[in-house]
Amino acid sequence: MAARAPHGNNQPPKIVIVKKIIDGGHGGHHGGAWKVAYADFVTAMMAFFLLLWLLGATNEKQRKGIADYFAPTLIDTRALGMGGNGLFGGESARSDQRTGEMAGRSHEQGLATPVTGAGGNRPGSGDKGSLRNADQQNFDRMRREVQAAMQAKPELRRLAQHVKFVMTTEGMRIDLVDNADYSMFALGTTALEPEASELIGKIAQTIASSANPIMIRGHTDSLPWGDPRAMNNWMLSSGRAEATRRRLGLGGTPESRFERIEGVADREPMIANDPADPRNRRVAITLLYRRGAIR
């Protein structure tokens, strides 16, 4: 804007320029803070939808595994005595942080080292492992006693080939197995043959001194019945298991020791490629490990 020159003065008029600056205009450099905030928001939403997808696409066991994977693990290297295989077994000669008996001797680092450097002969060989060891010793003793009882009487001696002792993860299983020449029960019934009844009585006397729970399972072959409504392999297998339980009870086995009595018909054949084989007919008496022993 040009100002008027003073009257009678030949000096040129002065020009005054007024510059207005408005805050918040678009003339300056654009700020980038909103972009960072938007990126954080998008990342959080992606993580949220990923979490929803994982919850819907996994089962309880898988979710626990994922949670355990992301759970933080804190390792106190001083308390655990982690080291290497150096001149002093991974321990400094002047170190005051050594723990255990040469805790760092191993070539690879470990997550934990026993305080005393001593342990059992297998994992879980503490009190519970000792209980399992005692059961195994008792099982071996009872097996020898049953075998000796069978050899002592001629009528039981011929049943030796029908009796099998099998160690399982549950305990010691005593299988009383039929064959084409002999059956422990009268054909198609739950009535024990006299020799089989005497054998089960001997077993009852042998196991009377133990405290192991007992499971009895009956098995049949796959031969069908004329009228399955009157009798079938399910009824026969469970009935023979119950007859065996009664005979053990008469021999002195306390009722409280029976844990499971069941019949599985022909669903678990011993001769898998021939379900009709007579050797599939059997009764299995299992002395279970005592509760508290590691299975």
Secondary structure, DSSP 8 states (H G I E B T S, - for coil): -B----TT--S---B-------TT-SSS----HHHHHHHHHHHHHHHHHHHHHHHHHS-HHHHHHHHHHHS-----HHHHT----STTTT--TT-S---TTTTT-SSS--S---SSS---SSTT-SHHHHHHHHHHHHHHHHHHHHHHHHHHSHHHHTTGGGEEEEE-SSEEEEEEE--SS--SB-TTSS-B-HHHHHHHHHHHHHHTT----EEEEEE--S---S-TTT--HHHHHHHHHHHHHHHHHHTT--GGGEEEEEE-TTSS-SSTT-TT-GGG-EEEEEEE--TTS--
